[in-house]
């Protein structure tokens, strides 16, 4: 467990950044903390701040968050053999706490256990609960700081979101077809943003990148478990936390 | 019924957050409940699924870069390039410093 302490640094940092950015985006302190309690996913929460504005249909916010969370489908599929022995309630908590970091920590533990690969619930919840509490507390601290500052522009807090998204995007840069996907999505997003307008640039831009990826892929089949491990490796190797 | 609608309208953001929490939980459970049943999936489907986060996040980076002035554009451009060398926490802090500085000099 002591090994997990350095991992808590990025959680703390991004939790505080989320808190400050949320206040700058006009959320109340209560809703800012509520987001960290109810969602517990960095990327989802930042996407919520970006997309949720007055008058934007709820479905577009929901769709964007769903899409950004897609990699979690692969994580939870890959964890199947390690957590199958949990009871239903234990599984519920396991899924709720399944961040990028949690996945990496659990996979690492399974590797260490060797043959059985079954990770105990105590281990799983031990790391997960600490990360969850740290995330919420740091969100509150960041939010308090944000609400003390009269003009968020003073510290550039109004511009945390685009910079954050740039770092997340670049964390994926070693992936297959990264450049083609990013360019296709960006070009379509900018065009749609200028013509049809928000929030359509997100869904249509994303669709363009996804179509490009599907067209570029080879025919045939792949194993689901291997795909997830590969995705997790890339997303955690860049020292990027997307809890 | 009117009471429910009024409650929703008064706390819309809080309800949306709860919904997003459920969606996040669904994706975290969905792989185990659905995807794990398929040992193998078509390569094109896998490529499309893998592309989703990159595709979505790409749409969130560039439009804000064009939304402001030179300072906003330069900061996003800096962040994209700096990520190749620096850890993301450093890039974020440096990016915030950069935009504050650029705005101070009037860009």
Contacts between the chains, C-beta under 8 A, distances in Angstrom:
chain1	res1	chain2	res2	distance
A	10	B	89	6.5
A	13	B	89	5.2
A	17	B	92	6.6
A	27	B	13	6.6
A	28	B	13	7.6
A	30	B	14	7.7
A	31	B	13	5.0
A	31	B	14	5.6
A	31	B	17	6.3
A	34	B	14	5.9
A	34	B	17	5.5
A	35	B	17	4.9
A	35	B	20	7.8
A	38	B	17	5.3
A	38	B	18	5.5
A	38	B	20	7.4
A	38	B	21	3.5
A	39	B	17	6.6
A	39	B	20	5.4
A	39	B	21	4.6
A	39	B	24	5.3
A	40	B	21	7.6
A	40	B	24	7.4
A	41	B	24	4.8
A	43	B	53	7.6
A	43	B	57	7.7
A	44	B	20	6.0
A	44	B	23	7.9
A	44	B	24	5.1
A	47	B	56	7.7
A	47	B	60	7.1
A	48	B	16	7.5
A	48	B	17	6.9
A	48	B	20	5.7
A	50	B	60	5.6
A	52	B	13	6.9
A	52	B	16	6.1
A	58	B	16	5.9
A	58	B	19	7.2
A	61	B	16	6.2
A	61	B	20	7.1
A	62	B	19	6.2
A	62	B	20	6.8
A	62	B	23	5.9
A	64	B	56	6.3
A	65	B	20	4.9
A	65	B	23	5.5
A	65	B	24	6.8
A	66	B	23	5.2
A	66	B	27	6.6
A	67	B	52	5.2
A	67	B	53	7.3
A	67	B	55	7.7
A	67	B	56	4.5
A	68	B	52	7.8
A	68	B	53	5.7
A	68	B	56	5.3
A	68	B	57	6.9
A	69	B	23	7.0
A	69	B	24	5.5
A	69	B	27	4.1
A	69	B	28	7.6
A	70	B	27	6.6
A	70	B	49	6.1
A	70	B	52	4.0
A	70	B	53	5.9
A	71	B	50	7.9
A	71	B	52	7.8
A	71	B	53	5.7
A	72	B	24	7.4
A	72	B	27	4.3
A	72	B	28	4.6
A	72	B	30	7.7
A	72	B	31	6.6
A	73	B	27	5.5
A	73	B	30	5.2
A	73	B	31	4.0
A	73	B	34	7.8
A	73	B	35	5.5
A	73	B	49	7.1
A	74	B	31	5.9
A	74	B	35	7.1
A	74	B	49	7.1
A	74	B	50	7.9
A	75	B	28	7.3
A	75	B	31	6.2
A	76	B	27	7.7
A	76	B	28	5.4
A	76	B	29	6.2
A	76	B	30	6.6
A	76	B	31	3.3
A	76	B	32	4.2
A	76	B	33	7.9
A	76	B	35	7.5
A	76	B	36	7.6
A	77	B	31	3.6
A	77	B	32	6.2
A	77	B	35	3.9
A	77	B	36	4.4
A	78	B	31	7.4
A	79	B	31	7.8
A	79	B	32	6.5
A	80	B	31	7.9
A	80	B	32	5.3
A	80	B	36	4.0
A	83	B	32	7.6
A	91	B	29	7.7
A	91	B	32	7.6
A	92	B	29	8.0
A	95	B	25	6.1
A	95	B	28	4.4
A	95	B	29	4.2
A	95	B	32	7.1
A	96	B	25	5.7
A	96	B	28	6.9
A	98	B	28	4.3
A	153	B	100	8.0
A	153	B	103	6.9
A	154	B	100	7.4
A	155	B	96	6.4
A	155	B	100	6.5
A	156	B	95	7.5
A	156	B	96	3.9
A	156	B	97	7.4
A	156	B	99	4.4
A	156	B	100	4.6
A	156	B	103	7.9
A	157	B	96	7.5
A	159	B	64	7.9
A	159	B	72	6.8
A	159	B	75	6.4
A	159	B	95	7.5
A	159	B	96	7.0
A	159	B	99	5.0
A	160	B	92	7.1
A	160	B	96	6.9
A	161	B	60	7.6
A	161	B	64	7.0
A	162	B	60	7.4
A	162	B	61	6.1
A	162	B	64	4.1
A	162	B	65	6.4
A	162	B	72	7.5
A	162	B	75	7.5
A	162	B	76	5.3
A	162	B	79	7.6
A	163	B	75	6.5
A	163	B	76	7.0
A	163	B	79	4.7
A	163	B	91	7.1
A	163	B	92	5.4
A	163	B	95	3.9
A	163	B	96	7.0
A	163	B	99	8.0
A	164	B	92	6.3
A	165	B	57	5.5
A	165	B	60	4.5
A	165	B	61	4.9
A	166	B	61	5.2
A	166	B	76	5.8
A	166	B	79	3.9
A	166	B	80	5.1
A	166	B	83	6.7
A	166	B	91	7.7
A	166	B	95	7.8
A	167	B	79	6.4
A	167	B	83	5.4
A	167	B	88	3.8
A	167	B	91	5.3
A	167	B	92	6.2
A	168	B	57	5.5
A	168	B	88	7.7
A	169	B	54	6.8
A	169	B	57	4.7
A	169	B	58	6.1
A	169	B	61	5.6
A	169	B	80	7.6
A	170	B	79	7.9
A	170	B	80	6.1
A	170	B	83	3.5
A	170	B	84	7.0
A	170	B	88	8.0
A	171	B	83	7.4
A	171	B	88	6.9
A	172	B	53	6.8
A	172	B	54	4.9
A	172	B	57	7.8
A	173	B	83	7.6
A	173	B	84	7.5
A	175	B	50	7.0
A	175	B	54	6.8
A	176	B	47	7.5
A	176	B	50	7.7
A	177	B	47	7.2
A	177	B	51	6.9
A	178	B	54	6.2
A	181	B	51	4.9
A	181	B	54	4.9
A	181	B	55	5.5
A	181	B	58	7.1
A	182	B	54	6.0
A	182	B	55	7.9
A	182	B	58	4.6
A	184	B	55	7.7
A	185	B	54	7.4
A	185	B	55	4.5
A	185	B	56	7.6
A	185	B	58	3.7
A	185	B	59	5.4
A	186	B	58	4.9
A	186	B	59	7.1
A	186	B	61	7.2
A	186	B	62	4.9
A	188	B	59	7.9
A	189	B	58	6.8
A	189	B	59	3.7
A	189	B	62	6.5
A	189	B	63	6.1
A	190	B	62	5.8
A	190	B	63	6.3
A	190	B	66	7.1
A	193	B	63	4.8
A	201	B	59	5.7
A	201	B	63	6.2
A	202	B	56	6.6
A	202	B	59	4.7
A	202	B	60	7.1
A	205	B	55	7.2
A	205	B	58	6.8
A	205	B	59	3.7
A	206	B	52	6.9
A	206	B	55	4.1
A	206	B	56	4.5
A	206	B	58	7.7
A	206	B	59	5.8
A	207	B	55	7.5
A	208	B	55	7.3
A	209	B	51	5.8
A	209	B	54	6.5
A	209	B	55	3.0
A	209	B	58	6.1
A	210	B	48	5.1
A	210	B	51	4.9
A	210	B	52	6.0
A	210	B	55	5.1
A	211	B	48	7.9
A	212	B	51	7.5
A	213	B	47	4.7
A	213	B	48	5.6
A	213	B	50	7.0
A	213	B	51	3.4
A	213	B	55	7.4
A	214	B	44	4.8
A	214	B	45	7.6
A	214	B	47	5.6
A	214	B	48	4.2
A	214	B	51	7.5
A	216	B	47	7.0
A	217	B	43	5.1
A	217	B	44	4.6
A	217	B	46	7.4
A	217	B	47	3.5
A	217	B	48	7.7
A	218	B	43	5.4
A	218	B	44	8.0
A	219	B	42	7.9
A	219	B	43	6.5
A	219	B	44	7.0
A	220	B	42	7.3
A	220	B	43	4.7
A	221	B	40	4.3
A	221	B	41	6.5
A	221	B	42	5.7
A	221	B	43	6.1
A	222	B	40	6.5
A	222	B	41	6.5
A	222	B	42	7.9
A	222	B	43	5.1
A	222	B	46	5.0
A	223	B	39	6.4
A	223	B	40	5.6
A	224	B	35	5.8
A	224	B	36	7.0
A	224	B	38	6.1
A	224	B	39	6.5
A	224	B	40	6.9
A	224	B	41	5.7
A	224	B	46	7.7
A	225	B	39	7.9
A	227	B	41	8.0
A	227	B	46	5.4
A	227	B	50	7.0
A	228	B	31	7.5
A	231	B	50	6.4
A	238	B	88	7.3
A	239	B	87	4.7
A	239	B	88	6.6
A	240	B	88	4.9
A	241	B	88	7.8
